[in-house]
Amino acid sequence: MNRRLAPVLASLSVPLLSAAVLAVALFGGWWAPHSPTSSTGAPWQLPDPVHLLGTDALGRDVLSRVLAGGRGLLGVSVAAAVCACAVGTAGGLAAGWFGGPASRLLTAVADLLLALPSLLLALLAAIALPWHTAVVVATVCGGAPLTLRVVKDAVRAARTSGYVEAALLRGEGTASILLREVLPAVRGLVVADLGLRLVVALQVASALSVLGLGAAPPAPDWALMLRENMTGVAINPWAVAAPAVALGATTVLLALLAQLYLSDDRTPGSRDRGPARKEPADG
């Protein structure tokens, strides 16, 4: 029995860990023992029964700020990833389906955006735009071209599949075929790519916060905590180590989850919709 359960538990370990980390990041503020924005002790206080991870530069409870510090960061990262994935998917569907000049134009624009460093775009956008908008702009410009390339190749392969040819013979329009036939066939790649875009967006948002262009104090934010507490790392290292571990664990687990989903989607027959769309033979 244990031998049978071992592979199942191993395959579920990454999704379960990812779900647990995301739950803590999104709703951890509800379980914070103290206010994440109010001073509850002396600055740089070492861990004790009242402050399990000590206090930061302003005497705020580190554990409370870590529990509440992921919601805003993940919120803007999810919004940026969804925008990048949506733009890239739309471009990939058009480029892969129509081909010709449209495909060459979209690919050229994607190559141009890929040549620009995402962090540089984020810095330039953060100067003129709010932090949240800058993260979205940088993620779309840096991530949508990659999504476009992935979706375009998948759409090209689906273009000559049996279920698409059957839809063309039934007289369905281009928009209907793309939305009802092609997009469901490549949804696994799109979902996996969304996870990768989320990782990139989280990195961009964190970099801007560490550089002082992100969330404004006293907001609890993992990346902002790194910037605020770096000077006291020798006094209370938990003020820096705790948010760093939370940010690193979230990023790694999201990347592993996306890779796991992508690997499952690429298994033989995972996107074969032939039997489901098979037309009955004429008598």
KALIN-V311398 format. One record per pair of residues at least 24 apart in sequence whose ideal C-beta (glycine too) atoms are under 10 Angstrom apart, sorted by the first residue. I is the first residue (numbers start at 1). J is the second residue. Records with the same first field share a line. If there is no record, write none. Layout:
# KALIN-V311398
I = J / J
This chain:
# KALIN-V311398
11 = 260 / 264
13 = 256 / 260
14 = 252 / 253 / 254 / 256 / 257 / 259 / 260 / 261
15 = 253 / 256 / 257 / 260 / 261
17 = 249 / 252 / 253 / 256 / 257
18 = 195 / 249 / 250 / 252 / 253 / 254 / 255 / 256 / 257 / 258 / 260
19 = 253 / 257
20 = 253
21 = 70 / 246 / 249 / 250 / 251 / 252 / 253 / 254 / 257
22 = 70 / 74 / 78 / 250 / 253 / 254 / 257
24 = 66 / 67 / 70 / 246 / 249 / 250
25 = 66 / 67 / 68 / 69 / 70 / 71 / 72 / 73 / 74 / 75 / 222 / 246 / 247 / 249 / 250
26 = 70 / 71 / 74 / 75 / 78
27 = 67 / 68 / 70 / 71
28 = 63 / 64 / 66 / 67 / 68 / 69 / 70 / 71 / 220 / 246
29 = 64 / 65 / 66 / 67 / 68 / 69 / 70 / 71 / 72 / 220
30 = 67 / 68
31 = 63 / 64 / 67 / 68
32 = 61 / 63 / 64 / 65 / 66 / 67 / 68 / 69 / 220
33 = 61 / 63 / 64 / 67
34 = 60 / 61 / 62 / 63 / 64 / 65 / 67
35 = 60 / 61 / 64 / 65 / 68 / 218 / 220
36 = 60 / 61 / 62 / 63 / 64 / 65 / 66 / 67 / 68 / 69 / 218 / 219 / 220 / 221
37 = 64 / 65 / 68 / 217 / 218 / 219 / 220
38 = 64 / 218
39 = 218
40 = 64
43 = 229 / 232 / 235 / 236 / 239
44 = 229 / 231 / 232 / 233 / 234 / 235 / 236 / 239
45 = 235 / 236 / 239
46 = 235 / 236 / 237 / 238
47 = 236 / 238
51 = 236 / 238
52 = 238 / 242
53 = 236 / 237 / 238 / 239 / 241 / 242 / 243
54 = 232 / 235 / 236 / 237 / 238 / 239 / 242
55 = 229 / 232 / 236 / 238 / 239
56 = 225 / 228 / 229 / 232 / 236 / 238 / 239 / 240 / 242 / 243
57 = 225 / 228 / 229 / 230 / 231 / 232 / 235 / 236 / 239
58 = 217 / 218 / 228 / 229
60 = 218 / 220 / 225 / 228 / 229 / 239
62 = 225 / 229 / 236 / 238 / 239 / 240 / 241 / 242 / 243
63 = 238 / 242
64 = 220
65 = 218 / 219 / 220 / 221 / 222 / 224 / 225 / 228 / 229 / 239 / 242 / 243
66 = 220 / 222 / 225 / 238 / 239 / 242 / 243 / 244 / 245 / 246 / 247
67 = 220 / 242 / 246
68 = 219 / 220 / 221 / 222
69 = 215 / 219 / 220 / 221 / 222 / 223 / 224 / 225 / 242 / 243 / 246 / 247
70 = 202 / 220 / 221 / 222 / 243 / 246 / 247 / 250
71 = 219 / 220 / 221
72 = 131 / 132 / 205 / 209 / 214 / 215 / 219 / 220 / 221 / 222 / 224
73 = 135 / 201 / 202 / 205 / 206 / 209 / 214 / 215 / 219 / 220 / 221 / 222 / 223 / 224 / 243 / 246 / 247 / 250
74 = 198 / 201 / 202 / 205 / 222 / 250 / 254
75 = 132 / 205
76 = 130 / 131 / 132 / 133 / 134 / 135 / 136 / 139 / 201 / 202 / 204 / 205 / 208 / 214 / 215
77 = 132 / 135 / 136 / 139 / 197 / 198 / 199 / 200 / 201 / 202 / 203 / 204 / 205 / 206 / 250 / 251 / 254
78 = 194 / 197 / 198 / 201 / 202
79 = 132 / 133 / 135 / 136 / 139 / 201
80 = 132 / 133 / 134 / 135 / 136 / 137 / 138 / 139 / 140 / 142 / 143 / 197 / 198 / 200 / 201 / 202 / 204 / 205
81 = 135 / 136 / 139 / 140 / 143 / 147 / 193 / 194 / 195 / 196 / 197 / 198 / 199 / 200 / 201 / 202 / 254
82 = 136 / 139 / 194 / 197 / 198 / 201
83 = 135 / 136 / 137 / 139 / 140 / 143 / 144 / 197 / 201
84 = 136 / 137 / 138 / 139 / 140 / 141 / 142 / 143 / 144 / 145 / 146 / 147 / 193 / 194 / 196 / 197 / 198 / 200 / 201
85 = 139 / 140 / 143 / 144 / 146 / 147 / 151 / 190 / 191 / 193 / 194 / 195 / 196 / 197 / 198
86 = 140 / 144 / 147 / 190 / 194 / 197
87 = 139 / 140 / 141 / 143 / 144 / 145 / 147 / 148
88 = 140 / 143 / 144 / 145 / 146 / 147 / 148 / 149 / 150 / 151 / 152 / 190 / 193 / 194 / 197
89 = 144 / 147 / 148 / 150 / 151 / 152 / 155 / 183 / 186 / 187 / 189 / 190 / 193 / 194
90 = 144 / 147 / 148 / 151 / 178
91 = 144 / 145 / 147 / 148 / 149 / 151 / 152
92 = 144 / 145 / 146 / 147 / 148 / 149 / 150 / 151 / 152 / 153 / 154 / 155 / 156 / 186 / 189 / 190 / 193
93 = 148 / 151 / 152 / 154 / 155 / 174 / 175 / 178 / 179 / 182 / 183 / 186 / 190
94 = 148 / 151 / 152 / 155 / 174 / 178
95 = 148 / 149 / 151 / 152 / 153 / 155 / 156
96 = 148 / 149 / 150 / 151 / 152 / 153 / 154 / 155 / 156 / 157 / 158 / 159 / 178 / 182 / 186
97 = 152 / 155 / 156 / 158 / 159 / 164 / 174 / 177 / 178 / 182
98 = 155 / 159 / 174
99 = 152 / 155 / 156 / 159
103 = 152 / 156
106 = 145 / 148 / 149 / 152
107 = 145 / 148 / 149 / 152
109 = 144 / 145 / 148
110 = 144 / 145 / 146 / 147 / 148 / 149 / 152
111 = 145 / 149
112 = 141 / 145
113 = 140 / 141 / 142 / 143 / 144 / 145 / 146 / 148
114 = 141 / 142 / 143 / 144 / 145 / 146 / 148 / 149
115 = 145
116 = 141 / 142 / 145
117 = 142
118 = 142 / 143 / 200 / 201 / 203 / 204 / 207
119 = 203 / 204 / 207 / 208 / 211
121 = 204
122 = 203 / 204 / 205 / 207 / 208 / 211 / 213 / 214
123 = 204 / 207 / 208 / 211 / 213
125 = 204 / 208 / 213
126 = 204 / 207 / 208 / 211 / 212 / 213 / 214
127 = 213
131 = 205 / 208 / 209 / 213 / 214 / 215 / 216
132 = 205 / 214 / 215
134 = 204 / 205 / 208 / 213 / 214
135 = 201 / 202 / 203 / 204 / 205 / 206 / 207 / 208 / 209 / 213 / 214
136 = 201 / 204 / 205
137 = 204
138 = 200 / 201 / 204 / 205 / 207 / 208
139 = 197 / 198 / 200 / 201 / 202 / 203 / 204 / 205
140 = 197 / 201
142 = 197 / 200 / 201 / 204
143 = 193 / 194 / 196 / 197 / 198 / 199 / 200 / 201 / 204
144 = 197
146 = 193 / 196 / 197 / 200
147 = 189 / 190 / 193 / 194 / 196 / 197
149 = 193
150 = 186 / 189 / 190 / 192 / 193 / 196 / 262
151 = 182 / 183 / 186 / 189 / 190 / 193
153 = 186 / 189
154 = 182 / 185 / 186 / 187 / 188 / 189 / 190 / 265 / 271
155 = 182 / 183 / 185 / 186 / 189
157 = 185 / 186 / 271
158 = 182 / 183 / 184 / 185 / 186 / 271 / 273
161 = 185 / 271 / 272 / 273 / 274 / 277
162 = 272 / 273 / 274 / 275 / 277 / 278 / 279
163 = 272 / 273 / 274 / 275 / 276 / 277 / 278 / 279
164 = 273 / 277
165 = 277
166 = 274 / 277 / 278 / 279
167 = 277
169 = 279
170 = 279
181 = 273 / 277
184 = 271 / 273
185 = 271 / 272 / 273 / 277
186 = 265 / 271
187 = 265 / 271
188 = 261 / 262 / 264 / 265 / 266 / 267 / 270 / 271
189 = 261 / 262 / 265 / 266 / 271
190 = 265
191 = 258 / 261 / 262 / 265
192 = 257 / 258 / 259 / 260 / 261 / 262 / 263 / 264 / 265 / 266
193 = 258 / 261 / 262
194 = 258 / 261
195 = 254 / 255 / 256 / 257 / 258 / 259 / 260 / 261 / 262
196 = 254 / 255 / 258 / 259 / 262
197 = 258
198 = 250 / 251 / 254 / 255 / 257 / 258
199 = 250 / 251 / 252 / 253 / 254 / 255 / 256 / 257 / 258
200 = 251 / 255
202 = 247 / 250 / 251 / 254 / 255
203 = 247 / 251
206 = 243 / 247 / 248 / 250 / 251
209 = 247
210 = 247
221 = 247
222 = 246 / 247 / 248 / 250
223 = 247
